[in-house]
Amino acid sequence: MSKVCIIAWVYGRVQGVGFRYTTQYEAKRLGLTGYAKNLDDGSVEVVA
């Protein structure tokens, strides 16, 4: 099986609204690994 890494930066109202929690839930449901972290500019970086 091939491995693929996707990096996404999500902008808008994504901090303080449960975005990282929801992202984690969906990633686990899909069997993905990685992380999501808040950035200083108010965006979120997602690596999977």
N, CA, C and O atoms as a Maestro MAE file, in Angstrom:
{
 s_m_m2io_version
 :::
 2.0.0
}

f_m_ct {
 s_m_title
 :::
 protein
 m_atom[192] {
  # First column is atom index #
  i_m_mmod_type
  r_m_x_coord
  r_m_y_coord
  r_m_z_coord
  i_m_residue_number
  s_m_chain_name
  s_m_pdb_residue_name
  s_m_pdb_atom_name
  i_m_atomic_number
  :::
  1 25 0.842 -1.182 0.000 1 A "MET " " N  " 7
  2 3 0.000 0.000 0.000 1 A "MET " " CA " 6
  3 2 0.888 1.246 0.000 1 A "MET " " C  " 6
  4 15 1.864 1.317 0.747 1 A "MET " " O  " 8
  5 25 0.553 2.213 -0.826 2 A "SER " " N  " 7
  6 3 1.299 3.471 -0.893 2 A "SER " " CA " 6
  7 2 0.902 4.382 0.256 2 A "SER " " C  " 6
  8 15 -0.219 4.325 0.761 2 A "SER " " O  " 8
  9 25 1.844 5.221 0.656 3 A "LYS " " N  " 7
  10 3 1.556 6.220 1.679 3 A "LYS " " CA " 6
  11 2 1.527 7.588 1.021 3 A "LYS " " C  " 6
  12 15 2.344 7.887 0.151 3 A "LYS " " O  " 8
  13 25 0.584 8.410 1.440 4 A "VAL " " N  " 7
  14 3 0.421 9.758 0.910 4 A "VAL " " CA " 6
  15 2 0.321 10.710 2.086 4 A "VAL " " C  " 6
  16 15 -0.312 10.395 3.094 4 A "VAL " " O  " 8
  17 25 0.942 11.872 1.962 5 A "CYS " " N  " 7
  18 3 0.852 12.902 2.997 5 A "CYS " " CA " 6
  19 2 0.172 14.128 2.392 5 A "CYS " " C  " 6
  20 15 0.587 14.636 1.350 5 A "CYS " " O  " 8
  21 25 -0.865 14.586 3.055 6 A "ILE " " N  " 7
  22 3 -1.592 15.785 2.628 6 A "ILE " " CA " 6
  23 2 -1.432 16.841 3.707 6 A "ILE " " C  " 6
  24 15 -1.616 16.563 4.892 6 A "ILE " " O  " 8
  25 25 -1.087 18.057 3.290 7 A "ILE " " N  " 7
  26 3 -1.011 19.189 4.212 7 A "ILE " " CA " 6
  27 2 -2.021 20.225 3.739 7 A "ILE " " C  " 6
  28 15 -2.021 20.613 2.571 7 A "ILE " " O  " 8
  29 25 -2.881 20.670 4.650 8 A "ALA " " N  " 7
  30 3 -3.894 21.675 4.305 8 A "ALA " " CA " 6
  31 2 -3.873 22.784 5.340 8 A "ALA " " C  " 6
  32 15 -3.707 22.536 6.535 8 A "ALA " " O  " 8
  33 25 -4.043 24.001 4.868 9 A "TRP " " N  " 7
  34 3 -4.188 25.146 5.764 9 A "TRP " " CA " 6
  35 2 -5.618 25.631 5.619 9 A "TRP " " C  " 6
  36 15 -6.071 25.940 4.517 9 A "TRP " " O  " 8
  37 25 -6.318 25.694 6.728 10 A "VAL " " N  " 7
  38 3 -7.734 26.048 6.708 10 A "VAL " " CA " 6
  39 2 -7.883 27.436 7.310 10 A "VAL " " C  " 6
  40 15 -7.414 27.700 8.417 10 A "VAL " " O  " 8
  41 25 -8.542 28.320 6.567 11 A "TYR " " N  " 7
  42 3 -8.713 29.710 6.991 11 A "TYR " " CA " 6
  43 2 -10.183 30.003 7.254 11 A "TYR " " C  " 6
  44 15 -11.063 29.261 6.819 11 A "TYR " " O  " 8
  45 25 -10.432 31.068 7.956 12 A "GLY " " N  " 7
  46 3 -11.795 31.462 8.292 12 A "GLY " " CA " 6
  47 2 -11.995 31.304 9.784 12 A "GLY " " C  " 6
  48 15 -11.039 31.366 10.558 12 A "GLY " " O  " 8
  49 25 -13.235 31.101 10.188 13 A "ARG " " N  " 7
  50 3 -13.533 30.928 11.613 13 A "ARG " " CA " 6
  51 2 -13.332 29.458 11.965 13 A "ARG " " C  " 6
  52 15 -14.274 28.665 11.951 13 A "ARG " " O  " 8
  53 25 -12.088 29.110 12.281 14 A "VAL " " N  " 7
  54 3 -11.761 27.709 12.555 14 A "VAL " " CA " 6
  55 2 -11.148 27.500 13.936 14 A "VAL " " C  " 6
  56 15 -10.885 26.360 14.320 14 A "VAL " " O  " 8
  57 25 -10.919 28.561 14.682 15 A "GLN " " N  " 7
  58 3 -10.401 28.413 16.043 15 A "GLN " " CA " 6
  59 2 -11.506 28.768 17.029 15 A "GLN " " C  " 6
  60 15 -12.210 29.765 16.869 15 A "GLN " " O  " 8
  61 25 -11.642 27.929 18.052 16 A "GLY " " N  " 7
  62 3 -12.643 28.172 19.086 16 A "GLY " " CA " 6
  63 2 -14.036 27.688 18.722 16 A "GLY " " C  " 6
  64 15 -15.004 28.042 19.395 16 A "GLY " " O  " 8
  65 25 -14.158 26.881 17.666 17 A "VAL " " N  " 7
  66 3 -15.474 26.398 17.237 17 A "VAL " " CA " 6
  67 2 -15.531 24.875 17.128 17 A "VAL " " C  " 6
  68 15 -16.499 24.332 16.596 17 A "VAL " " O  " 8
  69 25 -14.505 24.179 17.626 18 A "GLY " " N  " 7
  70 3 -14.484 22.718 17.596 18 A "GLY " " CA " 6
  71 2 -13.967 22.118 16.297 18 A "GLY " " C  " 6
  72 15 -14.165 20.928 16.048 18 A "GLY " " O  " 8
  73 25 -13.310 22.919 15.467 19 A "PHE " " N  " 7
  74 3 -12.819 22.412 14.178 19 A "PHE " " CA " 6
  75 2 -11.811 21.284 14.354 19 A "PHE " " C  " 6
  76 15 -11.923 20.248 13.698 19 A "PHE " " O  " 8
  77 25 -10.819 21.472 15.238 20 A "ARG " " N  " 7
  78 3 -9.796 20.428 15.420 20 A "ARG " " CA " 6
  79 2 -10.409 19.158 15.994 20 A "ARG " " C  " 6
  80 15 -10.021 18.060 15.597 20 A "ARG " " O  " 8
  81 25 -11.351 19.281 16.914 21 A "TYR " " N  " 7
  82 3 -12.018 18.102 17.485 21 A "TYR " " CA " 6
  83 2 -12.758 17.332 16.386 21 A "TYR " " C  " 6
  84 15 -12.645 16.110 16.292 21 A "TYR " " O  " 8
  85 25 -13.508 18.051 15.564 22 A "THR " " N  " 7
  86 3 -14.255 17.409 14.484 22 A "THR " " CA " 6
  87 2 -13.317 16.769 13.471 22 A "THR " " C  " 6
  88 15 -13.587 15.677 12.972 22 A "THR " " O  " 8
  89 25 -12.212 17.452 13.167 23 A "THR " " N  " 7
  90 3 -11.218 16.906 12.247 23 A "THR " " CA " 6
  91 2 -10.630 15.617 12.803 23 A "THR " " C  " 6
  92 15 -10.458 14.644 12.068 23 A "THR " " O  " 8
  93 25 -10.320 15.604 14.099 24 A "GLN " " N  " 7
  94 3 -9.772 14.405 14.737 24 A "GLN " " CA " 6
  95 2 -10.782 13.260 14.684 24 A "GLN " " C  " 6
  96 15 -10.415 12.125 14.382 24 A "GLN " " O  " 8
  97 25 -12.035 13.546 14.971 25 A "TYR " " N  " 7
  98 3 -13.083 12.528 14.949 25 A "TYR " " CA " 6
  99 2 -13.196 11.899 13.557 25 A "TYR " " C  " 6
  100 15 -13.231 10.675 13.423 25 A "TYR " " O  " 8
  101 25 -13.252 12.741 12.529 26 A "GLU " " N  " 7
  102 3 -13.387 12.241 11.158 26 A "GLU " " CA " 6
  103 2 -12.146 11.468 10.714 26 A "GLU " " C  " 6
  104 15 -12.260 10.453 10.027 26 A "GLU " " O  " 8
  105 25 -10.971 11.941 11.102 27 A "ALA " " N  " 7
  106 3 -9.737 11.235 10.741 27 A "ALA " " CA " 6
  107 2 -9.717 9.834 11.353 27 A "ALA " " C  " 6
  108 15 -9.363 8.866 10.680 27 A "ALA " " O  " 8
  109 25 -10.093 9.728 12.615 28 A "LYS " " N  " 7
  110 3 -10.139 8.406 13.260 28 A "LYS " " CA " 6
  111 2 -11.156 7.511 12.569 28 A "LYS " " C  " 6
  112 15 -10.901 6.326 12.355 28 A "LYS " " O  " 8
  113 25 -12.303 8.072 12.220 29 A "ARG " " N  " 7
  114 3 -13.354 7.310 11.554 29 A "ARG " " CA " 6
  115 2 -12.866 6.760 10.211 29 A "ARG " " C  " 6
  116 15 -13.249 5.663 9.805 29 A "ARG " " O  " 8
  117 25 -12.018 7.530 9.528 30 A "LEU " " N  " 7
  118 3 -11.494 7.129 8.223 30 A "LEU " " CA " 6
  119 2 -10.184 6.350 8.306 30 A "LEU " " C  " 6
  120 15 -9.656 5.912 7.284 30 A "LEU " " O  " 8
  121 25 -9.653 6.174 9.531 31 A "GLY " " N  " 7
  122 3 -8.410 5.429 9.706 31 A "GLY " " CA " 6
  123 2 -7.169 6.213 9.323 31 A "GLY " " C  " 6
  124 15 -6.153 5.622 8.957 31 A "GLY " " O  " 8
  125 25 -7.237 7.540 9.402 32 A "LEU " " N  " 7
  126 3 -6.102 8.391 9.060 32 A "LEU " " CA " 6
  127 2 -5.287 8.726 10.303 32 A "LEU " " C  " 6
  128 15 -5.793 8.666 11.424 32 A "LEU " " O  " 8
  129 25 -4.036 9.076 10.096 33 A "THR " " N  " 7
  130 3 -3.193 9.566 11.178 33 A "THR " " CA " 6
  131 2 -2.661 10.935 10.789 33 A "THR " " C  " 6
  132 15 -2.630 11.282 9.609 33 A "THR " " O  " 8
  133 25 -2.245 11.706 11.775 34 A "GLY " " N  " 7
  134 3 -1.704 13.037 11.518 34 A "GLY " " CA " 6
  135 2 -2.018 13.963 12.673 34 A "GLY " " C  " 6
  136 15 -2.167 13.531 13.816 34 A "GLY " " O  " 8
  137 25 -2.116 15.250 12.357 35 A "TYR " " N  " 7
  138 3 -2.416 16.228 13.403 35 A "TYR " " CA " 6
  139 2 -3.061 17.469 12.810 35 A "TYR " " C  " 6
  140 15 -3.009 17.702 11.602 35 A "TYR " " O  " 8
  141 25 -3.666 18.257 13.680 36 A "ALA " " N  " 7
  142 3 -4.196 19.575 13.329 36 A "ALA " " CA " 6
  143 2 -3.743 20.515 14.430 36 A "ALA " " C  " 6
  144 15 -3.875 20.204 15.614 36 A "ALA " " O  " 8
  145 25 -3.207 21.671 14.040 37 A "LYS " " N  " 7
  146 3 -2.749 22.613 15.059 37 A "LYS " " CA " 6
  147 2 -3.127 24.037 14.682 37 A "LYS " " C  " 6
  148 15 -3.148 24.406 13.508 37 A "LYS " " O  " 8
  149 25 -3.426 24.831 15.715 38 A "ASN " " N  " 7
  150 3 -3.724 26.241 15.530 38 A "ASN " " CA " 6
  151 2 -2.446 26.987 15.176 38 A "ASN " " C  " 6
  152 15 -1.388 26.720 15.745 38 A "ASN " " O  " 8
  153 25 -2.546 27.919 14.239 39 A "LEU " " N  " 7
  154 3 -1.423 28.769 13.866 39 A "LEU " " CA " 6
  155 2 -1.667 30.186 14.379 39 A "LEU " " C  " 6
  156 15 -2.802 30.569 14.664 39 A "LEU " " O  " 8
  157 25 -0.595 30.949 14.492 40 A "ASP " " N  " 7
  158 3 -0.683 32.300 15.050 40 A "ASP " " CA " 6
  159 2 -1.590 33.231 14.248 40 A "ASP " " C  " 6
  160 15 -2.151 34.172 14.810 40 A "ASP " " O  " 8
  161 25 -1.744 32.985 12.948 41 A "ASP " " N  " 7
  162 3 -2.565 33.875 12.122 41 A "ASP " " CA " 6
  163 2 -4.056 33.557 12.189 41 A "ASP " " C  " 6
  164 15 -4.853 34.171 11.480 41 A "ASP " " O  " 8
  165 25 -4.443 32.591 13.048 42 A "GLY " " N  " 7
  166 3 -5.850 32.240 13.212 42 A "GLY " " CA " 6
  167 2 -6.300 31.081 12.345 42 A "GLY " " C  " 6
  168 15 -7.453 30.659 12.430 42 A "GLY " " O  " 8
  169 25 -5.415 30.563 11.516 43 A "SER " " N  " 7
  170 3 -5.757 29.419 10.677 43 A "SER " " CA " 6
  171 2 -5.383 28.124 11.396 43 A "SER " " C  " 6
  172 15 -4.821 28.148 12.491 43 A "SER " " O  " 8
  173 25 -5.699 27.003 10.768 44 A "VAL " " N  " 7
  174 3 -5.359 25.689 11.308 44 A "VAL " " CA " 6
  175 2 -4.603 24.921 10.233 44 A "VAL " " C  " 6
  176 15 -5.009 24.895 9.071 44 A "VAL " " O  " 8
  177 25 -3.495 24.292 10.635 45 A "GLU " " N  " 7
  178 3 -2.734 23.424 9.736 45 A "GLU " " CA " 6
  179 2 -3.140 21.988 10.011 45 A "GLU " " C  " 6
  180 15 -3.126 21.542 11.158 45 A "GLU " " O  " 8
  181 25 -3.504 21.261 8.957 46 A "VAL " " N  " 7
  182 3 -3.901 19.859 9.077 46 A "VAL " " CA " 6
  183 2 -2.929 19.020 8.253 46 A "VAL " " C  " 6
  184 15 -2.734 19.276 7.064 46 A "VAL " " O  " 8
  185 25 -2.320 18.017 8.890 47 A "VAL " " N  " 7
  186 3 -1.410 17.097 8.208 47 A "VAL " " CA " 6
  187 2 -1.962 15.694 8.389 47 A "VAL " " C  " 6
  188 15 -2.210 15.257 9.513 47 A "VAL " " O  " 8
  189 25 -2.155 14.987 7.278 48 A "ALA " " N  " 7
  190 3 -2.687 13.625 7.343 48 A "ALA " " CA " 6
  191 2 -1.991 12.763 6.310 48 A "ALA " " C  " 6
  192 15 -2.290 11.574 6.196 48 A "ALA " " O  " 8
  :::
 }
 m_bond[191] {
  # First column is bond index #
  i_m_from
  i_m_to
  i_m_order
  :::
  1 1 2 1
  2 2 3 1
  3 3 4 2
  4 3 5 1
  5 5 6 1
  6 6 7 1
  7 7 8 2
  8 7 9 1
  9 9 10 1
  10 10 11 1
  11 11 12 2
  12 11 13 1
  13 13 14 1
  14 14 15 1
  15 15 16 2
  16 15 17 1
  17 17 18 1
  18 18 19 1
  19 19 20 2
  20 19 21 1
  21 21 22 1
  22 22 23 1
  23 23 24 2
  24 23 25 1
  25 25 26 1
  26 26 27 1
  27 27 28 2
  28 27 29 1
  29 29 30 1
  30 30 31 1
  31 31 32 2
  32 31 33 1
  33 33 34 1
  34 34 35 1
  35 35 36 2
  36 35 37 1
  37 37 38 1
  38 38 39 1
  39 39 40 2
  40 39 41 1
  41 41 42 1
  42 42 43 1
  43 43 44 2
  44 43 45 1
  45 45 46 1
  46 46 47 1
  47 47 48 2
  48 47 49 1
  49 49 50 1
  50 50 51 1
  51 51 52 2
  52 51 53 1
  53 53 54 1
  54 54 55 1
  55 55 56 2
  56 55 57 1
  57 57 58 1
  58 58 59 1
  59 59 60 2
  60 59 61 1
  61 61 62 1
  62 62 63 1
  63 63 64 2
  64 63 65 1
  65 65 66 1
  66 66 67 1
  67 67 68 2
  68 67 69 1
  69 69 70 1
  70 70 71 1
  71 71 72 2
  72 71 73 1
  73 73 74 1
  74 74 75 1
  75 75 76 2
  76 75 77 1
  77 77 78 1
  78 78 79 1
  79 79 80 2
  80 79 81 1
  81 81 82 1
  82 82 83 1
  83 83 84 2
  84 83 85 1
  85 85 86 1
  86 86 87 1
  87 87 88 2
  88 87 89 1
  89 89 90 1
  90 90 91 1
  91 91 92 2
  92 91 93 1
  93 93 94 1
  94 94 95 1
  95 95 96 2
  96 95 97 1
  97 97 98 1
  98 98 99 1
  99 99 100 2
  100 99 101 1
  101 101 102 1
  102 102 103 1
  103 103 104 2
  104 103 105 1
  105 105 106 1
  106 106 107 1
  107 107 108 2
  108 107 109 1
  109 109 110 1
  110 110 111 1
  111 111 112 2
  112 111 113 1
  113 113 114 1
  114 114 115 1
  115 115 116 2
  116 115 117 1
  117 117 118 1
  118 118 119 1
  119 119 120 2
  120 119 121 1
  121 121 122 1
  122 122 123 1
  123 123 124 2
  124 123 125 1
  125 125 126 1
  126 126 127 1
  127 127 128 2
  128 127 129 1
  129 129 130 1
  130 130 131 1
  131 131 132 2
  132 131 133 1
  133 133 134 1
  134 134 135 1
  135 135 136 2
  136 135 137 1
  137 137 138 1
  138 138 139 1
  139 139 140 2
  140 139 141 1
  141 141 142 1
  142 142 143 1
  143 143 144 2
  144 143 145 1
  145 145 146 1
  146 146 147 1
  147 147 148 2
  148 147 149 1
  149 149 150 1
  150 150 151 1
  151 151 152 2
  152 151 153 1
  153 153 154 1
  154 154 155 1
  155 155 156 2
  156 155 157 1
  157 157 158 1
  158 158 159 1
  159 159 160 2
  160 159 161 1
  161 161 162 1
  162 162 163 1
  163 163 164 2
  164 163 165 1
  165 165 166 1
  166 166 167 1
  167 167 168 2
  168 167 169 1
  169 169 170 1
  170 170 171 1
  171 171 172 2
  172 171 173 1
  173 173 174 1
  174 174 175 1
  175 175 176 2
  176 175 177 1
  177 177 178 1
  178 178 179 1
  179 179 180 2
  180 179 181 1
  181 181 182 1
  182 182 183 1
  183 183 184 2
  184 183 185 1
  185 185 186 1
  186 186 187 1
  187 187 188 2
  188 187 189 1
  189 189 190 1
  190 190 191 1
  191 191 192 2
  :::
 }
}
